[in-house]
Amino acid sequence: MSYYPDRHHPVFFLVDALNALGAKAEFARDERTEGAWGMIVNGRTVVWFIDNRWPHERAKEDPAAERLLAKGALVCCAQKRDAERIGGKWLPLAATPGYEPLQSEKTSDVAFVGYVRDAARSTILIDVAAHHTLALGQNVFGKQAVELYASARIGLNVPTNYYDPNAYDINMRVFEIPATGTPLLTNALPELEALGFIDGKTCLTYESPDDLLSKLDFALSDPFDILKLVGERGFALVRARHTYRHRARQVLQWLQP
């Protein structure tokens, strides 16, 4: 089962980008990829593990990764720590195609797009809504998500199960929010800097729920309008480094003989 709409999974975006660059790529999720989300690129097997930081996913995907690596497949992980654990390549997610700036009246302080299925995320969003106007979009993708971000002064990322040690994912929101020109506020992770996301420059980060609320209070009341600068710089960063075309080029470089 996938919570993504048809062809909205990151693997499909990568397949399309590879084909746009002249490669011969097709989606695969069968015995060639050990059942993992992947593709065949110029005759080579490539898999991309998105969520194998979670124990229930790791239990089946890590052994599959070991077998694939032994066969000479290119094994990528969306999270750096997972790539290091299994000996694969770190291939972060990227900005979803079609996510771009949209002129819109700011009708809310904060926007969050994503499912709310766990207590940690729910509690944090309730606290945010108690202090600021929150636009919440569940089961929202594509144009609807872009419109929601465009209507807010800040786009918020709260990872699933925030307090869990495995909640170290740099997820799609990290790239999608700045792709719309909306300033990103996300949980602090050491991997962010390697991707160019610097607190106070190309994004805003928080260390705890209390810090999140403090950052919101400061940013929304800042007379120097730091949000405008963060939004512009975040947008420029994503366009320069974090599209699926960038990820496709990296895959082709790794596949070179």
N, C-alpha and C positions, 0 to 999 in steps of 0.2 A: 504494500500500500504506500502511496505517496500523497503527501498533503499539498503538493504542487499541482496547479492546473496543467492541462495537457501541454507538453513541450516547454514547461516553465522551469524544469529542473536545470541546474547549472550545466550538467553534461550536454544537454541539447544546445545551450548557448555556445559552448566550446566547440561542438561539432560544426555548427553553422559558421563560426569564426574561422575554423580550420579550412573549411571548404571555400570560404571567401578569399583565403590566402592562396588558393590553388592546390591545396592538399586533397587527397581522396580520403574522406572520413565518413564513417557511418556509426550510428549508435549501436551498442551491443550490451546485452545483459543476459548472457547465456554461459555455456560451458567454457567458452573462450576467455571470459572474464571472471570465471569462478562464481558467476551469479551476481557479481558486483556491477554497479553503474559504471559503464566504460564505453569504449569505442575501438574501432579498428582504423588506424591512421596509416595510410600508405603501406598497408599490409602488416603493421605492427599492432600488438595489443596494448592498449592504454587503459588504465582504470583510475578513477578519482574518488577516493574515500572522503566523504563529506563529514560524517558524524562518528567516526570510530574512536572518539575520545570517551564515549559512554561504554561502560562495561558490557552491556547486552549486545552492543554492536561490535565491540572489540573482540568478543568471544568467537564470533564467526568470521569477522573481516581480517583480523590479524593473521590467522592461519592461512586464509586465502591469499593474503598479501605475500606471505612467505613462499607459497607454491608458485605464485605468479612471478615473483622475482627470480626464482630458480629457473623458470622457463624463459627468462629474458624479457619479460613484459616491463613496460614503464609504469611504475606504481607511484601515484601522486596522492597527497593528502592536503586537504584544505587548511589543516592546522599544523603549524610547525612542529609542535611537540609530538604529534602523532607520526609525522614523517620521520623524525629523529628516532622514535621508538622502534619503528618497523624497518628503517633503512631505506625509505622511499624519498621522493622529492617533494619539497614544499611548494604547492601550487595554490595560492590563496584564491578565494572567490573574487568576483569582480562586479562592476556595476552592471546591473541588468539592462539589456538593450531596451531603448525607449524611455529610460529614466533620464530626464533632462529638465532644465529650468522652465518654469511655467509662471507667467505673470498672474498673480492672484492676490486678492485682499487678504490680509492677515487677520483671521478670525479666531485664532487660538494661540496660546503661548507655546504649547508643546504638542507634538504629534508622535504617536506610537503606532506602528503598523506591525501586526503579528498576532499569533494566537496567544491567548492567556489561559494556560492549562495548569500552571503550577502555582503554589502558594506564594513563593518568593516574588515572582514577577507580579502577581496580582497585588500583593501588599505594597510593593514599591509604586505601582501605578496608582493605587488608591491614595497613597500619600501625596504623590504629585498632583493628582486631581483635587486634593483638599487645599492646595496652596495656589494652584495655577489652572488656567483653562486647558483642558486636555482633549485633543481630538484622537479618538481611539478607533483604529480600523482593524477588524478581525476578518480573516478570509478575504483580504483585499490585495489585489495584485495589479500590475500594469498601470493603466491610466488612472484608475481610482486611487492607487497608492500615491502616484505623482501629485494628483490634485490635493490629497490630504496633506502631504508634506509642504506643498506650496502655500497652503492656507495657514501654516504655523510658523512661528519665529524660530523655533528650535525643533530638530528631529531627534528623538530619543531612542537609544538602543539599550535594552535591558536583556541580558542573556537568559535563556531558560535555566531555571534552578540556580539563580544568582549565587547563593551561598555554597553551592557544591564545588569542591575542588576541581571537578571536571568542566566547570563552566568557564573555560578559557578560550572559547571559540571567537574568532573574528568572523562574524557572520555576514549575511548579505546586506543587512541594514548599514553596516559600516561603510559600504561602498555606494549603496543606493541613495542614502540620505544626501551626502555631498554631491552626488551626481545631479540632484535636482537644484543645487545651489543653496540648499538649506543647511545651516550650521549643524554639525553633528555633535551630540553629547553622548559619550559611550563609556563603558567601564574601562578603567586603566588596565592595560596589559603590556608587558615588555615587548611583544612582537609588533605593536603598533608603530613604534619609532622606525623600525626597519622598513615599514611600508610608507613612511613619510607622514604619518599622522602624529603631529606634535601638539600637545596641549597648549592652548592659547594662540596657536598659529593656524593649523589646518583643521583642528577639531578642539573640542573640550572634553576632558575626561573627569571621572569621579572615582574615588577610592572606597566609598561606602554610600549607603542610602542617605545618610545625613549630609555627606559631602555633595551628593547629587542635588539635594534641595538647596544647599548653599550656592552651588554653581549656577543653578537656575535663577536664584534671587539676584545674584551679582550680575549675570549676563543680561537678564531682562531689564535691569534698572541702570545699566552702564551708560552714562551720558556720552561716552566716546564711541558707542556703537561697535563694540568689538565683534558682535554677531555678524555684521556686514562683512568685515574683513575675513573672519573665519569661514563664512560661507563662500566668499569669492576664492579664497586660497584652497579650500577643500575641493571645490569644483575643479579648479585648475590642476590639482594633484591627481584627481581621478581621471581626468581627460588625458593627462600626460603619462600615467603609469598603470591605471587599473580598469581597463576595458577588457572584454573577452578577446579582442584582437591582440592585446599584449600577452594574455595567457596563451593564446594559440601560437604566437611566435616563440614563446618559451618552450612549449611542447615540441615544436618542430626542431628547435635547437638541441634539445635533449635527444631527439630521435636521429640526429645526424650520425652517420657511421664513424 
